[in-house]
Amino acid sequence: MSQRHILAVLIVCMLGCVLDSWLRYFQVQTLRVDDLHLPWLIGNWPRAALGLLMGVSAWYFLLLHRCAKSLSAMALGAVALHSISALSLPLTSNDVFSNLGYGHMSALGLNPYIFAPAALGNGDKFVAFIASRWRDSPIVYGPIVTAVCSAVGRVQNLWGALLVWKVAMLAISLTATVVAYRICRAHFALEDAPKRFALFALAPVATWELSAQAHNDAILVLMMVCFIWAALKGYEWLAIAFIAIAIYAKFVAAAVLCLYVAMIFRRDRRRAIAMVGVVAAMGVALMLPYWEGPATLRGPLLTLGGDSSRTSRSLADLAAWGVLPFGVEAQNIVYKVLWLGGFACLAYLGVRAILVVRSVHDVTRHGLIILGAYCLVATPWFQPWYVTWLLPLALVERDSRLRHVVAIYAALTPVQYIMPLDPATTVLIDVIVIHKYLRFCSAKPFGYDNAALSA
């Protein structure tokens, strides 16, 4: 099948997903996704239909990842696919309304780092659409995301605010595709660049979670791909600025910053220390408008804690289920031990990476491995859209086998919407991806594709 036909199938599937979201809205007459307590069939058929369409998309995306030949065709396909995706209504997540709620609070003069959306009152039109588990939580994101929320929060009409937010996330996603396109054209061979670009811009997890469901992770993805562009060009201070913005959108990007600074430290210690100082100063400046003492960090610190009652949706769940016959307390202990073990694994990977990074490609490879391990075994709050964090780093990974592992992860993750069995489905996907990764690690020789780079 030609790449044109594959792109057409992906577009048709996404149109089906968009139609699915609107049909669900007309059936249940609300934009709410969580806490509806609908009859089983009415509540689950839209996600089942979405999962089927995502399954078809996953298959054809993996074909495209292997056979893409025209970078310009991939770019046009990405623009079309993301633009169509943005027409979707909330279907698999209500997170967009959390963002709008925090922005609405800010517009009313309430500090979203101190107050939770519940402070607006149950009768507030924005609070009504926020999932109950987040109504009592202050914002957990960095000040960059908070600033975007506050800007959109000036729109007082719910539908208007939703439209503005979705347009903003679409614009950010399209900008990221443009930067990725420039990276592929400048740094990779003609036969290799389209496959890399397809992995970044056409993965089902990216088109659905970033443009369709409008998750604020689009901001992080854009800043990370801009960081990679600047780092490959040798614009070190610009790269630091981009990765700092990424961190102050979502703090998970700190792993990449540490590796990049370690690389620079080997060559110029003073410059590396100065860069750390600049990043710290940016953080102080960005948080200053919201700062009201240590309580300001209560929301962001929530993302570090393990809590079996909320479920990590990672391999920690698998072991926690095994001790269910011994009671909740035993489950909590096992969960905490594995949560600490996951972060110990990340610490090991981080220290090992810091000791060996010598180039930008070392930074991106080890950053990819660390963030991948975080999603698979360490995160206490895994959600499907977290897989998009890996895509900028995979874009420039030199080994096609590791890129293929990421492609499988990005393809399979949204397919799990077909059945309401999460976290069982997420754990199954984790097992598949880890198996693929271990096969990659055991293959010899372990290295780079000879023809990966054009220069």
SVG drawing of the C-alpha trace seen along z (x, -y; Angstrom):
<svg xmlns="http://www.w3.org/2000/svg" viewBox="-29 -39 65 53">
<polyline fill="none" stroke="black" stroke-width="0.4" points="0.0,0.0 1.3,-3.5 2.0,-6.1 -0.8,-8.2 -3.3,-5.4 -2.0,-5.0 -2.4,-8.7 -5.9,-8.5 -6.8,-5.6 -5.4,-7.6 -7.4,-10.6 -10.6,-8.6 -10.1,-6.9 -9.6,-10.3 -12.8,-11.6 -14.5,-8.6 -13.1,-9.4 -14.3,-13.0 -17.8,-11.9 -17.7,-9.4 -17.1,-12.2 -20.0,-14.3 -22.4,-11.4 -21.6,-10.7 -22.3,-14.4 -25.7,-14.3 -26.6,-11.1 -25.7,-12.1 -26.2,-15.9 -23.1,-16.9 -19.4,-17.5 -18.6,-15.7 -16.6,-12.5 -16.1,-11.5 -18.5,-10.8 -21.6,-10.4 -22.6,-6.8 -24.3,-6.0 -25.7,-2.6 -22.8,-0.3 -23.6,-0.2 -24.3,-3.9 -21.2,-4.8 -18.8,-2.5 -19.7,-2.2 -18.1,-5.5 -14.8,-4.4 -15.1,-1.0 -15.6,-2.6 -12.7,-4.9 -10.5,-2.0 -11.4,-0.1 -10.5,-3.1 -7.3,-3.6 -6.5,0.0 -6.8,-0.5 -4.8,-3.7 -2.1,-1.9 -1.6,0.7 -1.3,-1.8 0.8,-4.1 3.3,-1.3 3.3,-0.6 3.9,-4.2 6.7,-4.4 8.5,-1.7 7.7,-2.8 7.3,-6.6 9.3,-8.0 8.3,-11.6 8.9,-14.2 6.7,-16.8 3.8,-14.3 4.2,-13.4 4.2,-17.1 0.9,-17.7 -0.6,-14.6 0.4,-15.7 -1.2,-19.2 -4.4,-17.6 -4.5,-14.9 -3.9,-17.3 -6.4,-19.9 -9.1,-17.2 -8.3,-15.9 -8.9,-19.3 -12.6,-19.1 -13.1,-16.4 -15.0,-17.0 -13.8,-15.6 -14.2,-11.9 -11.5,-10.2 -10.5,-12.9 -11.9,-15.9 -8.5,-17.5 -9.2,-20.3 -11.8,-21.5 -9.3,-21.4 -7.1,-23.8 -10.1,-26.0 -11.1,-25.9 -7.7,-27.0 -7.7,-29.8 -11.1,-30.9 -9.9,-31.0 -7.0,-33.1 -9.2,-35.5 -11.3,-35.9 -8.2,-36.6 -7.8,-33.2 -4.3,-31.8 -4.6,-28.3 -1.6,-27.2 -3.3,-27.9 -7.0,-27.3 -8.6,-24.3 -11.5,-24.6 -13.9,-23.7 -13.4,-27.2 -15.5,-28.5 -18.5,-26.6 -20.4,-23.7 -22.7,-25.9 -19.8,-27.3 -20.2,-26.4 -16.5,-25.4 -16.3,-23.3 -19.2,-21.2 -17.1,-19.7 -14.0,-19.0 -13.5,-15.4 -14.3,-15.0 -10.9,-13.7 -9.3,-17.0 -11.9,-19.5 -10.1,-19.6 -6.6,-19.8 -4.6,-23.0 -2.9,-23.1 -0.1,-20.5 1.6,-22.1 4.4,-24.6 4.0,-28.3 4.2,-28.2 1.1,-26.1 -0.5,-28.2 0.1,-31.3 -1.5,-29.8 -4.5,-28.7 -4.8,-32.2 -4.7,-33.8 -7.5,-31.5 -9.4,-32.0 -10.2,-35.6 -12.8,-34.0 -15.8,-33.7 -18.1,-31.6 -17.4,-27.9 -17.8,-27.0 -15.7,-30.0 -13.0,-29.1 -13.0,-25.5 -12.6,-26.7 -9.8,-29.1 -7.9,-26.4 -8.3,-23.8 -7.1,-26.3 -4.1,-27.2 -3.2,-23.5 -3.6,-22.9 -1.4,-25.8 1.2,-24.6 1.1,-21.0 1.4,-22.4 4.3,-24.6 6.0,-21.5 5.5,-19.6 7.1,-22.5 10.2,-22.4 10.4,-18.6 10.2,-19.0 13.1,-21.4 15.2,-19.0 14.5,-16.1 15.4,-18.2 18.6,-19.6 20.0,-16.5 18.8,-13.3 19.1,-11.5 16.2,-11.8 15.3,-8.1 15.4,-8.3 13.8,-11.7 10.2,-10.8 10.1,-7.8 11.4,-9.9 8.9,-12.7 6.0,-10.1 6.9,-8.8 6.8,-12.3 3.9,-13.9 1.6,-11.1 1.6,-8.8 -2.0,-8.1 -1.1,-9.0 0.0,-12.4 -2.9,-13.3 -5.5,-12.1 -4.1,-13.2 -2.5,-16.5 -4.8,-17.9 -8.1,-16.1 -8.2,-16.0 -6.1,-19.2 -3.8,-18.1 -1.4,-20.8 1.5,-18.3 1.6,-19.9 3.4,-22.8 6.1,-20.4 6.4,-18.6 6.9,-21.9 9.6,-23.1 11.4,-19.8 11.6,-19.7 12.7,-23.3 15.4,-22.4 16.6,-19.6 16.6,-21.9 18.7,-24.5 21.0,-21.9 21.8,-20.3 22.5,-23.7 24.9,-24.4 22.9,-27.3 23.5,-26.3 21.9,-29.2 18.8,-29.1 18.6,-25.3 18.8,-26.0 16.0,-28.6 13.8,-26.1 14.4,-23.2 13.8,-25.6 10.5,-26.6 9.7,-22.9 10.5,-22.3 8.3,-25.1 5.5,-23.7 6.0,-20.2 8.8,-19.3 9.5,-15.9 11.8,-17.7 14.3,-18.3 15.9,-14.9 16.9,-16.2 18.2,-19.5 20.5,-17.6 22.0,-15.5 22.5,-18.5 24.2,-20.5 26.4,-17.5 27.5,-17.4 28.4,-21.1 30.1,-20.8 32.7,-18.4 33.8,-21.1 33.2,-24.4 32.3,-24.2 31.7,-27.9 29.2,-28.0 27.4,-25.0 27.1,-26.5 25.9,-29.8 23.2,-27.9 22.0,-26.3 21.8,-29.7 19.8,-31.1 17.3,-28.3 16.9,-28.7 16.4,-32.5 13.8,-31.8 12.0,-29.6 12.0,-32.2 10.8,-34.9 8.0,-32.7 6.7,-31.5 7.0,-34.9 3.5,-36.2 2.0,-33.1 4.2,-32.7 2.5,-32.6 4.9,-30.6 5.7,-26.8 2.0,-26.0 2.3,-27.3 4.1,-24.0 1.4,-21.7 -0.1,-20.9 3.2,-20.2 4.5,-18.1 1.4,-15.9 2.8,-14.5 5.8,-13.0 3.8,-10.9 2.8,-7.3 -0.8,-6.4 -2.3,-3.0 -5.8,-4.3 -5.4,-6.5 -3.4,-3.8 -0.1,-4.4 -1.3,-2.5 2.2,-1.0 3.9,2.3 3.5,1.4 -0.2,2.2 0.6,5.8 2.5,6.6 -0.1,4.7 -2.9,6.9 -0.9,10.0 -1.2,9.1 -4.9,8.1 -5.8,11.3 -3.6,10.0 -5.5,6.7 -5.3,3.1 -2.4,2.4 -0.3,5.0 -1.2,3.6 -0.1,0.1 3.2,1.4 4.0,3.3 3.0,0.3 5.2,-2.1 8.2,0.3 7.8,0.6 7.2,-3.1 10.5,-3.8 12.1,-1.0 11.0,-2.7 12.6,-6.0 15.8,-4.1 15.8,-2.7 15.5,-6.2 18.3,-7.4 20.6,-4.6 19.8,-5.4 20.3,-9.1 23.7,-8.7 24.9,-6.3 23.8,-8.7 25.5,-11.7 28.8,-9.8 28.8,-9.0 27.0,-11.8 29.4,-13.5 27.1,-14.7 23.6,-16.0 22.7,-12.5 23.9,-11.0 21.6,-13.5 18.6,-12.6 19.2,-8.8 19.6,-8.7 16.8,-11.2 14.6,-8.9 15.5,-5.9 15.0,-7.7 11.6,-9.2 10.5,-5.8 11.5,-4.1 9.5,-6.8 6.4,-6.0 6.8,-2.2 7.9,-1.6 8.1,-4.7 5.4,-7.3 2.7,-7.4 0.3,-9.2 0.7,-7.6 -1.8,-8.7 -1.8,-7.7 -0.7,-11.1 2.6,-10.9 3.9,-8.8 4.0,-12.0 7.0,-13.1 9.1,-10.4 8.4,-11.5 10.8,-14.5 13.6,-12.5 12.8,-9.5 12.8,-11.9 16.6,-12.1 17.4,-8.7 20.0,-7.1 19.1,-3.5 16.0,-2.4 15.3,0.5 14.8,-1.9 12.7,-4.2 10.6,-1.1 10.0,-0.3 8.8,-3.9 6.5,-3.6 4.9,-0.4 4.4,-2.2 2.8,-5.2 0.6,-3.0 -0.7,-0.7 -1.4,-3.2 -4.6,-4.7 -5.9,-1.3 -6.6,-0.4 -9.7,-2.7 -11.5,0.1 -12.1,1.8 -12.8,0.2 -10.1,2.4 -7.5,-0.3 -5.1,0.2 -5.0,3.8 -4.6,2.7 -1.9,0.2 0.0,2.8 -0.3,5.2 1.1,2.6 3.9,1.9 4.9,5.6 4.9,5.7 7.0,2.5 9.5,3.7 9.8,7.0 10.5,5.2 13.0,3.0 14.9,5.9 15.1,7.6 16.6,4.3 19.1,4.1 20.2,7.8 20.7,7.4 24.3,7.0 25.8,4.8 24.1,2.1 24.7,-1.2 23.6,-3.6 22.3,-3.1 25.1,-3.7 23.0,-5.8 20.9,-7.6 22.6,-10.9 23.0,-12.9 26.2,-14.5"/>
</svg>
